[in-house]
Amino acid sequence: MSADITFWGLFLEASLLVQGVMVLLLLLSLISWTMIFQRNAALSSAKSSASQFEDKFWSGVDLARLYQELNYANAKQSGLESIFKAGFKEFARIRKGNVGSSEMLMDATHRAMRVSLSREVEKLETHLPFLATVGSISPYIGLFGTVWGIMNSFIALGEVKQATLNMVAPGIAEALIATAMGLFAAIPAVVAYNRFSNSVEKIETSYYNFMEEFSAILQRQALAGKDEKAGEH
C-alpha cells in the first residue's frame, strides 16, 4: 500500500464535496459530544437536587418557612424547588384573599405547579432534539459522501484503458471514510439520546409524584382551614 493510504492523505485527495461532508460530520460529532457532556452533568445535578430537596421537604420542616428560605436564597431555584415555590405561592395568595372554595383553591394551585413542571421538563430536554437529529441524519450524510466518492472513482476509472487495484482502492477508501464518519457521529448521539430520554422520563415521574403528594398536603391544609372557619361561626 502506498503512503498516501492514510486518513489525512485520503482526505486531501478527496473531492471538495466529500471533504465538505467529512468536515460537516466532524463538526456534528464535536458538537454532539459537547452537548452529551453538558446534558450528563445537568441531569446528574437535577437528580441530586431533587433528592436533597425531597429529604428537606419530608424532614418535617414548616412549609411556610421552607418557602421563605427559598425566597431569600440567592441561588436560582429549579426542579422540585421551582415546582414547590409555584404551588405554595399560588396556594398562599388565593387562601389569603379568601376567594372561592377549597376546590377552586386546589385547582389553581395544581395548575400553577403543572406549568412549572412543564417548564422544568423542557429545561431537562434541552439539546435532546439535536442529538436525535444528528443520530438520524449523520449516516445519510456519510452515505451521500460515499456515493459521490465512488461515483467519481468509477468515472475516472472509465477514462483509462486498463484499471488496476491501486487505481481503484484510494477512491473507494476515501468514499467509505465518509460513511465511517457518519456512523462515528451517529452512534454516540443515538446512545446518548436514548439514555438521556430515559433519565428525563424518570426525573419527570419523580417531579409529578412530588407534585401530587404536595397537592394532597395542601388540600388537607385547605380543608383544615375551612373547618376552623366553620367552627368560628
Residue pairs with C-beta under 8 A, 6 or more apart in sequence:
1 169
2 166
2 170
3 9
4 10
4 13
4 170
5 169
5 170
5 173
7 177
10 170
10 173
10 174
10 177
11 19
11 22
11 174
11 177
13 170
13 174
14 22
14 149
14 174
14 175
14 177
15 148
15 149
15 152
17 145
17 148
18 145
18 148
18 149
18 174
18 175
18 178
21 141
21 142
21 144
21 145
21 148
21 178
21 181
22 145
22 177
22 178
22 181
24 141
25 138
25 141
25 142
25 145
25 178
25 181
25 182
25 184
25 185
26 181
26 185
28 134
28 138
28 185
29 134
29 138
29 181
29 184
29 185
29 188
31 130
31 134
32 130
32 131
32 134
32 185
32 188
32 189
32 192
33 188
35 127
35 130
35 131
36 131
36 188
36 189
36 192
38 127
39 126
39 127
39 128
39 131
39 192
39 196
40 192
40 196
42 124
42 126
43 124
43 196
43 199
43 200
43 203
46 78
46 79
46 124
46 203
47 199
47 203
49 78
49 79
49 80
49 81
50 79
50 80
50 203
50 206
50 207
50 210
53 79
53 80
53 81
53 84
54 80
54 210
56 66
57 66
57 80
57 84
57 210
57 214
63 88
63 217
64 88
64 92
66 84
67 84
67 85
67 88
67 89
67 92
70 77
70 81
70 84
70 85
71 85
77 85
78 120
78 123
79 120
79 203
79 207
80 207
80 210
82 116
82 119
82 120
83 113
83 116
83 117
83 120
83 207
83 210
83 211
83 214
84 210
84 214
85 116
86 112
86 113
86 115
86 116
87 109
87 110
87 112
87 113
87 116
87 211
87 214
87 215
87 218
88 218
89 112
90 108
90 109
90 111
90 112
90 113
91 105
91 108
91 109
91 218
91 222
94 100
94 104
94 105
94 108
94 109
95 105
95 222
95 225
102 219
102 222
102 223
102 226
105 222
106 215
106 218
106 219
106 222
109 215
109 218
110 211
110 215
113 211
113 214
113 215
114 211
117 204
117 207
117 208
117 211
120 207
121 200
121 203
121 204
121 207
124 200
124 203
124 204
125 200
128 193
128 196
128 197
128 200
131 189
131 190
131 192
131 193
131 196
132 189
132 190
132 193
134 185
134 186
134 189
135 186
135 187
135 189
135 190
135 193
136 186
138 182
138 183
138 185
138 186
138 189
139 179
139 182
139 183
139 186
140 182
141 178
141 182
142 178
142 179
142 180
142 181
142 182
142 183
142 185
143 178
143 179
143 182
144 178
145 175
145 178
145 179
145 182
146 175
146 176
146 178
146 179
147 175
148 175
149 171
149 172
149 174
149 175
149 176
149 178
150 171
150 172
150 175
152 171
153 168
153 171
153 172
153 175
156 167
156 171
157 163
157 167
157 168
157 171
160 167
